[in-house]
Amino acid sequence: SEETRLKSLEMVIAELERKTMPNSVNQDQQQQLRNRELISLTIKQLNDRLIETQSTSHGSLSRFVFIDDPNSIFLANKSLWFYLIIALCIGLIVASVVVLIYDMLDDRIMLVDDYEHFYKYPLIGVVRHYSSDEDKPLDNNSDYRSRNLNDLSSLIINLRQVIKHNFIKTIVVSSPDRQEGKSLVSLKIASALAMKKQKVLIVDMDFYSPKISSKLFEEMPVGLSNYILDEATYEEIIQPTSIENLKAVSTGNADGQKNLYYNDSRLSAFVDKVKDEFDVIIFDTPAVMYIPDILEFFEMMDSILVVVRLRRTTRKLLDKIFKTFGEFKEKYTGVIVNDLNSSFKK
């Protein structure tokens, strides 16, 4: 029975092999086998190419892997304040650069604080801005006097203290450039000191632009140039003004006065003489940067005042004039800031 069962199994196996491995007679099955092999070869080639392509492009593909990395996405969690702070910082940096460039291009003294920030020389006082209607010759009008004194009260107090403690009689008022308001400041100071019962003499020494003379006198009388050229006496050139205790000396009307030297011996004699007669003598001189010879006259003075006009005088010019005044340190009194306008106080 076991032999019979074995033969039966052999027959089943033989039948299965026949079906699996057909003979050469079955052409259809053989073609299917060939197609299967071709497909298998094609699949193998494709798998080989895929592996090669993946190996070649592995480096490029790895660069894009971080897109799916959740740790790299952090900006989306920032609040609006973060961007506002960044914008504010950028704005401050840009504004600072603009201000720095503007400051380099425009170095004018714009505010009183600007002068005090950049320079250590003493500030004697401030003169306000005067309109064209107020910029006129002095007269005996009481209201005008009162306003003049009120405007200059702090300046005059400081100046009188300096004059008293340093035994000053002769004061030269100068400026680094033209149109600084030097002549107007000289006239205001002289009139205010005269109203304080001091004997004051104001001398116009600007032979090139005699503004004080043109304000005080309708017609140019004999003056300093006539005295230097020996065309007039000392008594003839001392002229009274509309203010008590204030007298004036004009530039004069001598021919060729612009060619006069500021170290003339007769000018030195004039300075010595007025010291004996007046309490304070104020000399209005030309701008130092244009008439450097005026420095020889400064050696005769007891005190030097420099007028700085807001929104006009530059730090470059001030640096030059302070360097020029280096040899007159013992005579240098300080600075008067001119043309303070209420709209620029801040």
Sine and cosine of phi, psi and omega as CSV:
sin_phi,cos_phi,sin_psi,cos_psi,sin_omega,cos_omega
0.00,0.00,-0.56,0.83,0.04,-1.00
-0.93,0.37,-0.62,0.79,0.03,-1.00
-0.90,0.43,-0.63,0.77,0.01,-1.00
-0.90,0.44,-0.67,0.74,0.01,-1.00
-0.91,0.41,-0.62,0.78,0.02,-1.00
-0.90,0.44,-0.69,0.72,0.02,-1.00
-0.89,0.45,-0.57,0.82,0.01,-1.00
-0.91,0.41,-0.66,0.75,0.04,-1.00
-0.92,0.40,-0.61,0.79,0.04,-1.00
-0.89,0.46,-0.62,0.78,0.03,-1.00
-0.91,0.41,-0.65,0.76,0.04,-1.00
-0.89,0.45,-0.69,0.72,0.00,-1.00
-0.90,0.44,-0.67,0.74,0.02,-1.00
-0.88,0.47,-0.63,0.77,0.02,-1.00
-0.91,0.40,-0.64,0.77,0.04,-1.00
-0.91,0.42,-0.65,0.76,0.03,-1.00
-0.91,0.41,-0.62,0.78,0.02,-1.00
-0.89,0.46,-0.64,0.77,0.00,-1.00
-0.95,0.31,-0.58,0.81,-0.03,-1.00
-0.97,0.22,-0.70,0.72,-0.01,-1.00
-0.92,-0.39,1.00,0.08,-0.06,-1.00
-0.93,0.37,0.35,-0.94,0.01,-1.00
-0.99,0.13,0.02,-1.00,-0.09,-1.00
-0.94,0.35,-0.19,0.98,-0.02,-1.00
-0.96,0.28,-0.56,0.83,-0.05,-1.00
-0.99,0.14,1.00,-0.06,-0.06,-1.00
-0.95,0.30,-0.58,0.81,-0.04,-1.00
-0.90,0.44,-0.71,0.70,-0.01,-1.00
-0.92,0.40,-0.61,0.79,0.03,-1.00
-0.89,0.45,-0.62,0.78,0.02,-1.00
-0.92,0.40,-0.60,0.80,0.03,-1.00
-0.91,0.42,-0.62,0.78,0.05,-1.00
-0.90,0.44,-0.67,0.74,0.02,-1.00
-0.89,0.46,-0.66,0.75,0.02,-1.00
-0.89,0.45,-0.61,0.79,0.02,-1.00
-0.90,0.44,-0.64,0.77,0.01,-1.00
-0.91,0.42,-0.65,0.76,0.02,-1.00
-0.88,0.47,-0.68,0.73,0.01,-1.00
-0.90,0.45,-0.65,0.76,0.02,-1.00
-0.88,0.47,-0.68,0.74,0.03,-1.00
-0.89,0.45,-0.66,0.75,0.00,-1.00
-0.89,0.46,-0.67,0.74,0.03,-1.00
-0.89,0.46,-0.65,0.76,0.01,-1.00
-0.90,0.44,-0.69,0.73,0.01,-1.00
-0.89,0.46,-0.68,0.74,0.01,-1.00
-0.90,0.45,-0.65,0.76,0.04,-1.00
-0.89,0.46,-0.65,0.76,0.03,-1.00
-0.89,0.45,-0.71,0.71,0.01,-1.00
-0.90,0.44,-0.63,0.78,0.00,-1.00
-0.89,0.46,-0.69,0.72,0.03,-1.00
-0.89,0.45,-0.66,0.75,0.01,-1.00
-0.90,0.43,-0.69,0.72,0.01,-1.00
-0.90,0.45,-0.68,0.74,0.02,-1.00
-0.90,0.44,-0.60,0.80,0.01,-1.00
-0.92,0.38,-0.65,0.76,-0.03,-1.00
-0.93,0.38,-0.68,0.73,-0.08,-1.00
-1.00,-0.06,0.23,0.97,-0.04,-1.00
-0.89,0.46,-0.65,0.76,0.02,-1.00
-0.90,0.44,-0.69,0.72,-0.01,-1.00
-0.92,0.40,-0.66,0.75,-0.02,-1.00
-0.92,0.40,-0.50,0.87,-0.04,-1.00
-0.94,0.35,-0.41,0.91,0.00,-1.00
-0.94,0.35,-0.35,0.94,-0.06,-1.00
-0.98,-0.19,0.02,1.00,-0.04,-1.00
-0.93,0.38,-0.53,0.85,-0.09,-1.00
-0.91,0.42,-0.26,0.96,0.01,-1.00
-0.88,0.47,-0.57,0.82,-0.02,-1.00
-1.00,0.00,0.09,1.00,-0.02,-1.00
-1.00,0.10,0.92,-0.39,-0.06,-1.00
-0.91,0.41,-0.39,0.92,-0.02,-1.00
-0.93,0.37,-0.38,0.93,-0.05,-1.00
-0.99,0.11,-0.20,0.98,-0.01,-1.00
-1.00,-0.10,1.00,-0.07,-0.06,-1.00
-0.84,-0.54,-0.39,0.92,-0.05,-1.00
-0.93,0.36,-0.45,0.90,-0.05,-1.00
-0.91,0.41,-0.31,0.95,-0.03,-1.00
-1.00,-0.01,-0.09,1.00,-0.02,-1.00
-0.96,0.26,0.56,-0.83,-0.01,-1.00
-1.00,0.09,0.11,-0.99,0.02,-1.00
-0.90,0.44,-0.53,0.85,-0.01,-1.00
-0.88,0.47,-0.54,0.84,0.01,-1.00
-0.87,0.50,-0.72,0.69,-0.02,-1.00
-0.95,0.32,-0.55,0.84,0.05,-1.00
-0.91,0.41,-0.64,0.76,0.02,-1.00
-0.91,0.41,-0.67,0.74,0.04,-1.00
-0.88,0.47,-0.70,0.72,0.02,-1.00
-0.89,0.45,-0.63,0.78,0.02,-1.00
-0.91,0.42,-0.69,0.73,0.02,-1.00
-0.89,0.46,-0.69,0.72,0.03,-1.00
-0.89,0.46,-0.66,0.75,0.02,-1.00
-0.89,0.46,-0.65,0.76,0.02,-1.00
-0.91,0.42,-0.64,0.77,0.01,-1.00
-0.90,0.43,-0.72,0.69,0.01,-1.00
-0.89,0.46,-0.68,0.73,0.00,-1.00
-0.89,0.45,-0.64,0.77,0.01,-1.00
-0.90,0.44,-0.66,0.75,0.02,-1.00
-0.91,0.42,-0.67,0.74,0.01,-1.00
-0.89,0.45,-0.70,0.71,0.01,-1.00
-0.89,0.45,-0.65,0.76,0.01,-1.00
-0.89,0.45,-0.70,0.72,0.02,-1.00
-0.90,0.43,-0.68,0.73,0.01,-1.00
-0.90,0.44,-0.62,0.78,0.01,-1.00
-0.91,0.41,-0.56,0.83,0.02,-1.00
-0.94,0.33,-0.57,0.82,-0.03,-1.00
-0.99,0.13,-0.58,0.82,-0.03,-1.00
-0.86,-0.51,0.98,-0.19,-0.06,-1.00
-0.96,-0.28,0.47,0.88,0.04,-1.00
-0.94,0.34,0.46,-0.89,0.11,-0.99
-0.99,0.17,0.95,-0.31,-0.09,-1.00
-1.00,-0.07,-0.53,0.85,-0.05,-1.00
-0.73,-0.68,0.32,-0.95,0.08,-1.00
-0.87,0.49,-0.61,0.80,0.02,-1.00
-0.89,0.46,-0.51,0.86,0.03,-1.00
-0.88,0.47,-0.70,0.71,0.02,-1.00
-0.89,0.45,-0.74,0.67,-0.04,-1.00
-0.90,0.43,-0.44,0.90,0.01,-1.00
-0.97,0.25,-0.63,0.77,-0.13,-0.99
-1.00,-0.08,-0.35,0.94,-0.12,-0.99
-0.76,-0.65,0.54,-0.84,-0.04,-1.00
-0.99,-0.15,-0.17,0.99,-0.04,-1.00
-0.92,0.39,0.59,-0.81,-0.14,-0.99
-0.90,0.44,0.62,-0.79,0.08,-1.00
-0.99,-0.13,0.92,-0.38,-0.06,-1.00
-0.97,0.26,-0.65,0.76,-0.02,-1.00
0.05,-1.00,-0.03,-1.00,-0.08,-1.00
-0.80,-0.60,0.65,-0.76,0.07,-1.00
-0.92,-0.40,0.77,-0.64,-0.06,-1.00
-0.96,0.28,0.17,-0.99,0.06,-1.00
-0.96,0.27,0.76,-0.65,0.05,-1.00
-0.95,-0.32,0.74,-0.68,0.04,-1.00
-0.97,0.26,0.17,-0.99,-0.02,-1.00
-0.90,0.44,-0.49,0.87,0.02,-1.00
-0.94,0.34,-0.50,0.86,-0.02,-1.00
-1.00,0.04,-0.30,0.95,0.00,-1.00
-1.00,0.08,0.99,0.17,-0.09,-1.00
-0.58,-0.82,0.23,-0.97,0.01,-1.00
-0.85,0.52,0.49,-0.87,0.00,-1.00
-0.93,0.36,0.48,-0.87,0.11,-0.99
-0.60,-0.80,-0.12,-0.99,-0.06,-1.00
-1.00,-0.10,0.29,0.96,0.00,-1.00
-0.91,0.40,0.82,-0.57,-0.09,-1.00
-0.91,0.41,-0.62,0.79,0.00,-1.00
-0.90,0.44,-0.66,0.76,0.00,-1.00
-0.90,0.44,-0.66,0.75,0.02,-1.00
-0.89,0.46,-0.73,0.68,-0.05,-1.00
-0.88,0.48,-0.69,0.73,-0.01,-1.00
-0.92,0.38,-0.63,0.78,0.02,-1.00
-0.86,0.51,-0.72,0.69,-0.01,-1.00
-0.92,0.39,-0.64,0.77,0.01,-1.00
-0.90,0.44,-0.66,0.75,-0.01,-1.00
-0.91,0.42,-0.58,0.81,-0.12,-0.99
-0.97,-0.25,0.19,0.98,-0.14,-0.99
-0.83,0.55,-0.76,0.65,-0.03,-1.00
-0.91,0.42,-0.68,0.73,0.02,-1.00
-0.88,0.47,-0.71,0.70,-0.05,-1.00
-0.92,0.38,-0.63,0.77,0.04,-1.00
-0.87,0.50,-0.73,0.68,0.01,-1.00
-0.90,0.44,-0.67,0.74,-0.03,-1.00
-0.92,0.39,-0.65,0.76,0.03,-1.00
-0.91,0.42,-0.58,0.81,0.05,-1.00
-0.91,0.42,-0.67,0.75,0.03,-1.00
-0.90,0.43,-0.70,0.72,0.00,-1.00
-0.88,0.48,-0.67,0.74,-0.05,-1.00
-0.93,0.37,-0.73,0.69,-0.10,-0.99
-0.98,0.22,-0.38,0.93,-0.04,-1.00
-0.94,-0.35,0.12,0.99,0.05,-1.00
0.80,0.59,0.77,0.64,-0.05,-1.00
-1.00,-0.05,0.69,-0.72,0.11,-0.99
-0.84,-0.54,-0.69,0.72,-0.03,-1.00
-0.98,-0.19,0.80,-0.60,-0.02,-1.00
-0.81,-0.59,0.78,-0.62,0.09,-1.00
-0.97,-0.25,0.77,-0.64,0.03,-1.00
-0.96,-0.26,0.86,-0.51,-0.07,-1.00
-0.74,-0.68,0.03,-1.00,0.03,-1.00
-0.38,-0.92,0.40,-0.92,0.00,-1.00
-0.96,0.28,-0.47,0.89,-0.10,-0.99
-0.69,-0.73,0.19,-0.98,0.07,-1.00
-0.96,0.28,0.31,-0.95,0.07,-1.00
0.86,0.51,0.59,0.80,0.09,-1.00
-1.00,-0.03,-0.08,1.00,-0.05,-1.00
1.00,0.10,0.34,0.94,-0.06,-1.00
-0.88,0.48,-0.70,0.72,-0.04,-1.00
-0.92,0.38,-0.66,0.75,0.01,-1.00
-0.90,0.43,-0.67,0.74,0.03,-1.00
-0.89,0.45,-0.67,0.74,0.02,-1.00
-0.87,0.50,-0.69,0.73,-0.02,-1.00
-0.92,0.38,-0.65,0.76,0.02,-1.00
-0.91,0.42,-0.69,0.73,0.00,-1.00
-0.91,0.42,-0.70,0.71,-0.03,-1.00
-0.88,0.48,-0.70,0.71,-0.01,-1.00
-0.92,0.40,-0.64,0.77,-0.01,-1.00
-0.92,0.39,-0.65,0.76,0.05,-1.00
-0.91,0.41,-0.61,0.79,0.03,-1.00
-0.91,0.42,-0.58,0.81,0.03,-1.00
-0.94,0.34,-0.26,0.97,0.09,-1.00
-1.00,-0.01,0.36,0.93,0.09,-1.00
0.93,0.38,0.51,0.86,0.12,-0.99
-0.96,-0.28,0.57,-0.82,0.04,-1.00
-0.99,0.16,0.93,-0.38,-0.13,-0.99
-0.87,-0.49,0.64,-0.77,0.11,-0.99
-0.83,-0.55,0.77,-0.63,0.09,-1.00
-0.93,-0.37,0.76,-0.65,-0.10,-1.00
-0.87,-0.49,0.84,-0.54,0.05,-1.00
-1.00,0.03,0.94,-0.35,-0.01,-1.00
-0.94,-0.34,0.13,0.99,0.01,-1.00
-1.00,0.06,1.00,0.07,-0.04,-1.00
-0.92,0.40,-0.29,0.96,-0.05,-1.00
-1.00,0.01,-0.53,0.85,0.01,-1.00
-0.54,-0.84,0.98,0.19,-0.10,-0.99
-0.97,0.24,0.97,0.24,-0.07,-1.00
-0.95,0.32,-0.65,0.76,0.00,-1.00
-0.89,0.45,-0.67,0.74,0.01,-1.00
-0.88,0.48,-0.66,0.76,-0.02,-1.00
-0.94,0.35,-0.43,0.90,0.01,-1.00
-0.99,0.13,-0.58,0.82,-0.09,-1.00
-1.00,0.05,-0.45,0.89,-0.12,-0.99
-0.79,-0.62,0.71,-0.71,0.06,-1.00
-0.94,0.34,-0.64,0.77,0.08,-1.00
-0.85,-0.53,0.65,-0.76,-0.08,-1.00
-0.93,0.37,0.91,-0.41,0.03,-1.00
-0.99,0.10,0.05,-1.00,0.10,-0.99
-0.89,0.45,0.55,-0.83,-0.08,-1.00
-0.50,-0.87,-0.52,-0.85,-0.14,-0.99
-0.89,0.46,-0.66,0.75,0.01,-1.00
-0.89,0.46,-0.63,0.78,0.04,-1.00
-0.91,0.42,-0.60,0.80,0.00,-1.00
-0.93,0.37,-0.69,0.73,-0.01,-1.00
-0.89,0.46,-0.61,0.79,0.00,-1.00
-1.00,0.06,0.15,0.99,0.05,-1.00
0.88,0.47,0.60,0.80,0.05,-1.00
-0.98,-0.21,-0.13,0.99,0.00,-1.00
-0.48,-0.88,0.43,-0.90,0.01,-1.00
-1.00,0.05,0.18,-0.98,0.01,-1.00
-0.87,0.49,-0.71,0.71,-0.03,-1.00
-0.90,0.44,-0.53,0.85,-0.06,-1.00
-0.96,0.28,-0.48,0.87,-0.08,-1.00
-1.00,0.02,-0.24,0.97,0.04,-1.00
-0.99,0.16,0.93,-0.37,-0.10,-0.99
-0.93,-0.37,0.66,-0.75,0.07,-1.00
-0.97,0.24,0.36,-0.93,0.07,-1.00
-0.84,-0.55,0.01,-1.00,-0.01,-1.00
-0.96,0.27,-0.13,0.99,0.01,-1.00
-0.96,-0.28,0.75,-0.66,0.03,-1.00
-0.90,0.44,0.59,-0.81,-0.01,-1.00
0.95,0.30,0.04,1.00,0.04,-1.00
-0.89,-0.45,0.85,-0.53,0.09,-1.00
-0.85,-0.53,0.30,-0.95,-0.12,-0.99
-0.65,-0.76,0.44,-0.90,0.12,-0.99
-0.82,-0.58,0.85,-0.53,-0.01,-1.00
-0.99,0.15,0.11,-0.99,0.07,-1.00
-0.94,0.33,-0.37,0.93,0.00,-1.00
1.00,-0.04,0.05,-1.00,-0.05,-1.00
-0.82,-0.57,0.44,0.90,-0.01,-1.00
-0.95,0.30,0.56,-0.83,0.06,-1.00
-0.94,0.34,0.63,-0.78,0.04,-1.00
0.95,0.32,0.40,0.92,-0.05,-1.00
-0.92,0.39,-0.38,0.92,0.01,-1.00
-0.94,0.33,-0.25,0.97,-0.01,-1.00
-0.99,-0.11,0.10,1.00,-0.02,-1.00
-0.95,0.30,0.50,-0.87,0.03,-1.00
-0.99,-0.13,0.59,-0.80,-0.06,-1.00
-1.00,0.08,0.07,1.00,0.07,-1.00
-0.92,-0.40,0.37,0.93,-0.01,-1.00
-0.88,0.47,0.59,-0.81,-0.04,-1.00
-0.90,0.43,-0.56,0.83,0.02,-1.00
-0.94,0.34,-0.51,0.86,0.07,-1.00
-0.93,0.38,-0.65,0.76,0.06,-1.00
-0.89,0.46,-0.64,0.76,0.04,-1.00
-0.91,0.41,-0.59,0.81,0.04,-1.00
-0.90,0.45,-0.68,0.73,0.01,-1.00
-0.89,0.46,-0.69,0.72,0.00,-1.00
-0.89,0.45,-0.57,0.82,-0.06,-1.00
-0.96,0.28,-0.67,0.74,-0.04,-1.00
-0.94,0.35,-0.41,0.91,0.03,-1.00
-0.89,0.46,-0.54,0.84,-0.02,-1.00
-0.98,0.21,-0.36,0.93,-0.12,-0.99
-0.98,-0.21,-0.47,0.88,-0.11,-0.99
-0.86,-0.50,0.41,-0.91,0.05,-1.00
-0.98,0.21,-0.67,0.74,-0.01,-1.00
-0.68,-0.74,0.72,-0.69,0.07,-1.00
-0.85,-0.53,0.84,-0.53,-0.02,-1.00
-0.94,-0.33,0.82,-0.57,0.00,-1.00
-0.95,-0.31,0.84,-0.54,0.06,-1.00
-1.00,-0.09,0.92,-0.39,-0.11,-0.99
-0.93,-0.36,0.25,-0.97,0.06,-1.00
-0.93,0.37,0.20,-0.98,0.04,-1.00
-0.90,0.44,0.73,-0.68,-0.11,-0.99
-0.89,0.46,-0.63,0.77,-0.07,-1.00
-0.92,0.39,-0.36,0.93,-0.03,-1.00
-0.99,-0.16,-0.50,0.87,0.00,-1.00
-0.82,-0.57,0.97,0.22,-0.05,-1.00
-0.90,0.43,-0.34,0.94,0.01,-1.00
-0.90,0.44,-0.31,0.95,-0.03,-1.00
-0.90,0.43,-0.32,0.95,0.00,-1.00
-0.88,0.47,-0.47,0.88,0.05,-1.00
-0.91,0.41,-0.52,0.85,0.03,-1.00
-0.96,0.29,-0.51,0.86,-0.01,-1.00
-0.87,0.50,-0.45,0.89,0.01,-1.00
-0.90,0.44,-0.37,0.93,0.01,-1.00
-1.00,0.08,-0.16,0.99,-0.14,-0.99
-1.00,-0.03,0.39,-0.92,0.11,-0.99
-1.00,0.02,-0.46,0.89,-0.11,-0.99
-0.52,-0.86,0.52,-0.86,0.03,-1.00
-0.81,-0.58,0.80,-0.60,0.10,-1.00
-0.91,-0.43,0.67,-0.74,0.02,-1.00
-0.92,-0.40,0.77,-0.64,0.02,-1.00
-1.00,-0.09,0.81,-0.59,0.05,-1.00
-0.90,-0.43,0.85,-0.52,-0.02,-1.00
-0.99,-0.16,0.82,-0.57,0.00,-1.00
-0.88,0.47,0.61,-0.79,0.04,-1.00
0.92,0.38,0.23,0.97,0.07,-1.00
-0.70,-0.72,-0.79,0.61,-0.02,-1.00
-0.92,0.40,0.74,-0.68,0.00,-1.00
-0.98,-0.19,0.41,-0.91,0.04,-1.00
-0.91,0.42,-0.51,0.86,0.01,-1.00
-0.88,0.47,-0.70,0.71,0.02,-1.00
-0.93,0.37,-0.63,0.78,0.02,-1.00
-0.90,0.43,-0.64,0.77,0.04,-1.00
-0.87,0.50,-0.65,0.76,0.00,-1.00
-0.91,0.41,-0.71,0.71,-0.06,-1.00
-0.94,0.34,-0.59,0.81,0.05,-1.00
-0.92,0.39,-0.58,0.81,0.07,-1.00
-0.92,0.38,-0.62,0.79,0.03,-1.00
-0.91,0.42,-0.60,0.80,-0.02,-1.00
-0.99,0.15,0.15,0.99,-0.02,-1.00
-0.86,0.52,-0.55,0.84,0.00,-1.00
-0.98,0.18,-0.11,0.99,0.00,-1.00
-0.91,-0.42,0.54,0.84,-0.08,-1.00
-0.85,0.52,-0.60,0.80,-0.03,-1.00
-0.96,0.28,-0.27,0.96,0.00,-1.00
-0.97,-0.23,-0.24,0.97,-0.09,-1.00
-0.96,0.27,0.87,-0.49,-0.06,-1.00
-1.00,-0.04,-0.74,0.67,0.00,-1.00
0.34,-0.94,-0.33,-0.95,-0.13,-0.99
-0.86,-0.51,0.58,-0.81,0.15,-0.99
-0.90,-0.44,0.85,-0.52,0.02,-1.00
-1.00,0.05,0.81,-0.59,-0.10,-1.00
-0.93,-0.37,0.40,-0.92,0.14,-0.99
0.94,0.34,0.68,0.73,0.08,-1.00
-0.96,0.27,0.89,-0.46,0.00,-1.00
-0.97,-0.26,0.69,-0.72,-0.05,-1.00
-0.85,0.52,-0.48,0.87,-0.01,-1.00
-0.96,0.27,-0.16,0.99,0.00,-1.00
-0.91,-0.41,0.20,0.98,-0.06,-1.00
-0.89,0.47,-0.58,0.81,-0.03,-1.00
-0.94,0.34,0.00,0.00,0.00,0.00
